[in-house]
Amino acid sequence: MACDLWLVPLVDVLTHSPENPFRDDLVRYNAALAAHGLPEVPVYRYSPELSGSVEPIAAFDYDSLHFLRRAYLLGLTGFAIEPVDALGGDYEQLLEMFESTAEQSHLVWHFDHAGAYVPIDFQLPLVADELLASGGPLGSSFGLLRELQAVAPVLGLDPLNPPAPTRPLAPTDLEQTFEPPIDDQHPFARERHAWAGLYAAATRSVTQGSMIVFA
């Protein structure tokens, strides 16, 4: 199973449009942010030179995402991070044993197929009944970026020289496989596959002022 990562520029011409498909989502996000004493999702004035467009920035399979989450959670809890060929009961056990730790991670505590990351810096993923019913916890792009930078060294990655994400040529079907690049023979190839996509999205999100959504 695979997913696409989309960037949605938070510009006035889109955000304030009655036809904005994310209008209801933004209302929920702003309510959750306000409940935690945080500012609303920022809206910027559209500039053709600086503002991007709604675009898919990366695609990867869900297994790669869970491999990456496993690696980050292992490092966070002090366990050795060793590559594995498949996800097994140890990953589920890890999530159960360290559920409260997982819930504090923007990378780990997020629905696979929905929800969003916004370019606001807050410590913990935001959870509310309205969010869980419609897409899952709301993450911070800044928090996601910090966590990706933290796990990068063990995966053999340099955040200052990151690999390019795998971009979809067309919308990715949910049942479609989206394996890591065949030229990446690293033991952590799957983790690196998801890392590259998320890192590209998080970097663009915080520098450009975009929201990250799963599709």
C-alpha positions as MATLAB code, in Angstrom:
seq = 'MACDLWLVPLVDVLTHSPENPFRDDLVRYNAALAAHGLPEVPVYRYSPELSGSVEPIAAFDYDSLHFLRRAYLLGLTGFAIEPVDALGGDYEQLLEMFESTAEQSHLVWHFDHAGAYVPIDFQLPLVADELLASGGPLGSSFGLLRELQAVAPVLGLDPLNPPAPTRPLAPTDLEQTFEPPIDDQHPFARERHAWAGLYAAATRSVTQGSMIVFA';
ca = [
       0.000    0.000    0.000;
       1.294    3.438   -0.907;
       0.516    7.103   -0.393;
       1.372   10.487   -1.852;
       2.567   13.510    0.086;
       1.092   16.795   -1.122;
       2.138   20.361   -0.425;
      -0.663   22.898   -0.106;
       0.582   26.512   -0.116;
      -1.158   28.544    2.571;
      -1.841   31.552    0.384;
      -4.844   33.849    0.438;
      -6.112   33.053   -3.061;
      -6.506   29.399   -2.089;
      -7.223   29.543    1.629;
      -9.921   32.228    1.385;
     -11.576   30.758   -1.694;
     -15.111   29.363   -1.123;
     -14.042   26.419   -3.290;
     -11.028   25.571   -1.138;
     -11.267   21.770   -0.605;
      -9.364   22.122    2.686;
     -11.685   24.770    4.105;
     -13.370   22.503    6.689;
     -10.027   20.948    7.624;
      -8.527   24.365    8.332;
     -11.467   25.261   10.564;
     -10.795   22.110   12.621;
      -7.060   22.772   12.711;
      -7.537   26.361   13.848;
      -9.934   25.251   16.588;
      -7.423   22.686   17.861;
      -4.592   25.212   17.721;
      -6.632   27.822   19.592;
      -7.572   25.285   22.276;
      -3.845   24.821   22.952;
      -3.092   28.548   22.970;
      -1.394   28.442   19.572;
      -1.783   30.807   16.609;
      -3.998   29.901   13.680;
      -2.637   28.346   10.516;
      -0.777   31.205    8.787;
      -2.085   32.607    5.529;
       0.317   34.421    3.220;
      -0.226   36.834    0.385;
       0.132   35.061   -2.931;
       3.305   35.878   -4.849;
       3.949   34.181   -8.219;
       7.695   34.314   -7.597;
       7.587   32.782   -4.101;
       4.361   30.818   -3.722;
       4.233   27.272   -4.976;
       1.221   25.371   -6.209;
      -0.695   22.420   -4.829;
       1.567   19.540   -5.831;
       2.594   15.986   -4.942;
       6.131   16.185   -3.608;
       6.784   12.518   -2.823;
       5.359    9.024   -2.726;
       6.298    5.956   -0.707;
       4.771    2.742    0.552;
       3.347    2.508    4.062;
       5.812   -0.221    5.034;
       8.684    2.196    4.449;
       6.937    4.772    6.626;
       6.543    2.252    9.442;
      10.163    1.113    9.081;
      11.198    4.747    9.542;
       8.913    5.195   12.541;
      10.335    2.018   14.071;
      13.907    3.296   13.676;
      13.098    6.658   15.225;
      11.202    5.124   18.133;
      14.020    2.644   18.829;
      16.516    5.475   19.029;
      14.194    7.543   21.179;
      13.796    4.743   23.719;
      17.482    3.799   23.836;
      17.392    0.538   21.898;
      19.912   -0.359   19.212;
      18.668    0.490   15.736;
      19.227   -2.548   13.555;
      17.848   -3.088   10.037;
      15.214   -5.788    9.577;
      13.759   -7.415    6.479;
      10.146   -7.200    7.612;
       8.020   -5.566   10.267;
       6.951   -8.056   12.883;
       5.519   -8.269   16.349;
       8.494   -6.420   17.798;
       7.304   -3.186   16.175;
       3.787   -3.586   17.541;
       5.234   -4.445   20.941;
       7.437   -1.367   20.772;
       4.403    0.825   20.088;
       2.515   -0.747   22.976;
       5.396   -0.525   25.442;
       6.181    3.076   24.619;
       2.751    4.368   23.643;
       3.095    7.579   25.641;
       6.494    8.239   24.019;
       5.059    7.541   20.564;
       2.227    9.985   21.217;
       4.796   12.748   21.707;
       6.365   12.235   18.272;
       5.236   14.164   15.207;
       6.722   11.440   13.009;
       5.263    8.431   14.811;
       1.913    9.694   16.125;
       0.166   10.413   12.850;
      -2.367    8.587   10.700;
      -0.855    6.979    7.609;
      -3.423    8.101    5.107;
      -4.829   11.405    6.380;
      -4.239   14.348    8.663;
      -1.752   17.140    8.101;
       1.373   18.943    9.209;
       1.250   22.736    9.457;
       4.146   25.253    9.537;
       3.692   26.176   13.195;
       6.177   25.143   15.867;
       4.600   23.282   18.783;
       6.010   20.574   21.008;
       3.481   17.735   20.822;
       1.065   16.526   18.122;
      -2.392   17.950   18.725;
      -5.223   15.517   19.400;
      -8.926   16.296   19.627;
     -12.081   14.288   18.949;
     -12.789   16.348   15.828;
      -9.293   15.705   14.499;
      -9.369   11.966   15.183;
     -12.760   11.662   13.517;
     -11.639   13.426   10.361;
      -7.987   12.621    9.804;
      -5.923   12.078   12.920;
      -3.502   14.109   15.020;
      -2.291   17.455   13.715;
       1.483   17.625   13.422;
       4.020   20.437   13.317;
       6.253   20.619   10.245;
       8.969   22.058   12.489;
       8.645   19.141   14.909;
       8.679   16.632   12.060;
      11.799   18.255   10.624;
      13.644   18.046   13.957;
      12.804   14.369   14.354;
      13.904   13.551   10.816;
      17.190   15.352   11.427;
      17.662   13.383   14.650;
      17.280    9.965   13.011;
      19.227   10.837    9.843;
      22.764    9.875   11.001;
      21.908    6.266   11.862;
      20.318    5.903    8.409;
      23.485    7.170    6.731;
      21.851   10.438    5.676;
      23.087   14.020    5.784;
      20.277   16.582    6.231;
      22.552   19.177    4.610;
      22.781   17.000    1.498;
      19.534   15.014    1.472;
      18.562   12.512   -1.223;
      15.879   13.602   -3.649;
      12.385   12.300   -2.885;
      10.668    9.817   -5.158;
       8.015   11.861   -6.951;
       4.893   10.205   -8.360;
       4.303   10.583  -12.085;
       0.560   10.330  -11.492;
      -1.701    9.992   -8.430;
      -0.659    6.840   -6.593;
      -3.276    4.172   -6.109;
      -3.698    2.977   -2.520;
      -3.008   -0.635   -3.500;
      -0.041    0.293   -5.662;
       3.447   -0.672   -4.533;
       5.974    2.124   -4.282;
       9.276    0.518   -3.382;
      12.528    2.329   -2.521;
      14.762    3.338   -5.467;
      16.501    0.262   -6.891;
      19.900    2.000   -6.747;
      19.733    2.367   -2.965;
      21.313   -0.812   -1.620;
      21.717    0.548    1.911;
      20.536   -1.729    4.769;
      18.099    1.042    5.719;
      16.845    1.588    2.161;
      13.169    1.507    3.172;
      13.668    3.953    6.013;
      15.641    6.268    3.727;
      12.869    6.071    1.106;
      10.253    7.472    3.493;
      12.755    9.866    5.097;
      13.594   11.526    1.790;
       9.955   12.224    0.997;
       9.046   13.506    4.443;
      12.209   15.618    4.700;
      11.595   17.304    1.356;
       7.991   18.019    2.347;
       8.871   19.308    5.825;
      11.641   21.546    4.485;
       9.367   23.084    1.875;
       6.574   23.418    4.419;
       8.582   25.535    6.860;
      10.424   27.604    4.270;
       7.575   28.184    1.834;
       4.641   28.261    4.238;
       2.807   25.160    3.054;
       0.687   22.483    4.666;
       1.590   18.809    4.204;
      -1.266   16.405    3.550;
      -1.402   12.673    2.858;
      -3.372   11.363   -0.094;
];
